[in-house]
Amino acid sequence: MKFIVISKGRANSVYGKTLRLVPDALVCVAESEAKDYRKALPAFKIITHPDDVVGIGPLRNWVTTNVSDGTCIMLDDDISCVYDQSQLRKIRIEDPQHCMAILERTAIVAQEAKVRLFGYTQMARPLAYKPFEPISLSTWMGGVVGVNGKDPIWDESLLLRADIDACLRSIMKDRIVLVDSRYCWIHARFEGKGGNNTLRSSARHQAEIGRLLLRWGRYLKVKKEKGTTRLVIRVVR
């Protein structure tokens, strides 16, 4: 399996974030940024994609089809830590060997279960954790996304919300995804320079959410909470 950190415009910060936790990862950047990343990260292997491959959907498909290994785990470049929230209080994990072991073991479970997409909960709240349901089979993941196989499943017209669509596609076709609710990888979503922020706008967000609702109807719920928009998959298993 391969760990792939997808990065953009963060040559000088990614080492202090995701690569500190997953030092065995390859760093995937646009061809035009390769020189900056190689200079900032001389100890890491840099792989490049064409400059015109931008947005979550196109980038995930490019990694899936171009990285040689049949199992890839794609990580955002701004992850600061992992929380184990299966206890009464969150346990912060920053040890690289521990972090990579979590990724490897989840990937092995997904391989043995023949699951296409796998990942982790996005809710860093121990009170929301259900100890009798440590694995969810019908939700969506982002930030850390694993894929088994080489078939591109992301809609390349969705530059911001493609992960939700891909998870629903996988649930429809494969019947399940695998999301480990014990762990939450913390990343600065929608913050800071670089990454996918150059593509983000309120209009694009609303347009992509509208397309998802037209496509998935009653299986997708939009919630407004504390000034943010949450998308919740509603698929009964």
DRENSEFI-608451 format. One record per residue (C-alpha): residue in three letters; x negated, y, z negated. Coordinates in steps of 0.5 Angstrom, whole numbers, plus 500, padded with zeros to 3 digits. Layout:
// residues N
ALAXYZ
...
// end
This chain:
// residues 237
MET500500500
LYS498507501
PHE499513497
ILE500520501
VAL500527499
ILE504531504
SER501538503
LYS501545506
GLY498551504
ARG495549498
ALA488547499
ASN486550493
SER491548488
VAL493540490
TYR487538486
GLY489540480
LYS496538481
THR498531484
LEU491529486
ARG489529479
LEU494524477
VAL493520484
PRO486520486
ASP487514491
ALA491518495
LEU490520502
VAL492528504
CYS496529510
VAL496536513
ALA497540519
GLU491539524
SER490547523
GLU489546516
ALA484540516
LYS478545515
ASP480548509
TYR483542506
ARG476538507
LYS472544505
ALA476544498
LEU477537497
PRO470534500
ALA471527496
PHE478526499
LYS480523505
ILE484528510
ILE489525515
THR492530520
HIS499531523
PRO500535529
ASP502543528
ASP509542530
VAL511537526
VAL514541520
GLY520540515
ILE521534511
GLY525529516
PRO519530521
LEU514529516
ARG516523513
ASN518520520
TRP511521522
VAL507518516
THR512512516
THR510511523
ASN503513523
VAL500510517
SER497503518
ASP500500512
GLY507497511
THR508501505
CYS507508504
ILE509512498
MET509520499
LEU508525494
ASP509532494
ASP503536493
ASP505540486
ILE506534481
SER504536474
CYS505530470
VAL510524469
TYR515523464
ASP517516461
GLN524518458
SER526511456
GLN524513449
LEU528517444
ARG523523446
LYS520524453
ILE513521453
ARG508525458
ILE503521462
GLU497524466
ASP492519466
PRO491517473
GLN490509472
HIS497509469
CYS500514474
MET498509480
ALA500503476
ILE507506475
LEU507507483
GLU504500485
ARG509496480
THR515500483
ALA513498490
ILE512491488
VAL519491486
ALA521494492
GLN517489496
GLU520483493
ALA527486493
LYS526487500
VAL529495499
ARG527500504
LEU527506500
PHE524507493
GLY523512488
TYR524515481
THR530519478
GLN530527478
MET533528472
ALA528529466
ARG533528461
PRO532522456
LEU539523454
ALA542522461
TYR538516461
LYS542509461
PRO538504457
PHE542498460
GLU541501467
PRO534503468
ILE534502476
SER539505480
LEU541502487
SER546508490
THR543515488
TRP537519492
MET530521491
GLY525526492
GLY518529490
VAL516521490
VAL519517496
GLY516510498
VAL518506504
ASN517499506
GLY517498514
LYS515502520
ASP522504522
PRO523512522
ILE530513518
TRP530521517
ASP534525521
GLU529530524
SER533536525
LEU534536517
LEU528540515
LEU530541507
ARG535536506
ALA533530509
ASP532525503
ILE539525501
ASP541523508
ALA536518509
CYS538515502
LEU545515504
ARG543512511
SER539506507
ILE545505503
MET549504508
LYS545500512
ASP541496507
ARG546496502
ILE541499496
VAL536503495
LEU531503488
VAL531508484
ASP527507477
SER530512472
ARG525511467
TYR520515470
CYS521522472
TRP515526476
ILE515533475
HIS514538481
ALA515545482
ARG521545486
PHE523551490
GLU517555487
GLY510558489
LYS507559496
GLY506554501
GLY509547502
ASN516547505
ASN517554502
THR516558509
LEU522554512
ARG527555506
SER532560506
SER539561503
ALA542560510
ARG538554512
HIS540551505
GLN548552506
ALA547550514
GLU544543512
ILE549542506
GLY555543511
ARG552538516
LEU551533510
LEU558534508
LEU561533515
ARG557527516
TRP558523509
GLY564526506
ARG567523500
TYR560520498
LEU557526497
LYS558531492
VAL556539491
LYS555541484
LYS553549482
GLU550549475
LYS546555472
GLY545558479
THR542552482
THR546547487
ARG546540486
LEU547534491
VAL550528488
ILE551521491
ARG558518490
VAL557511492
VAL560505488
ARG556499487
// end
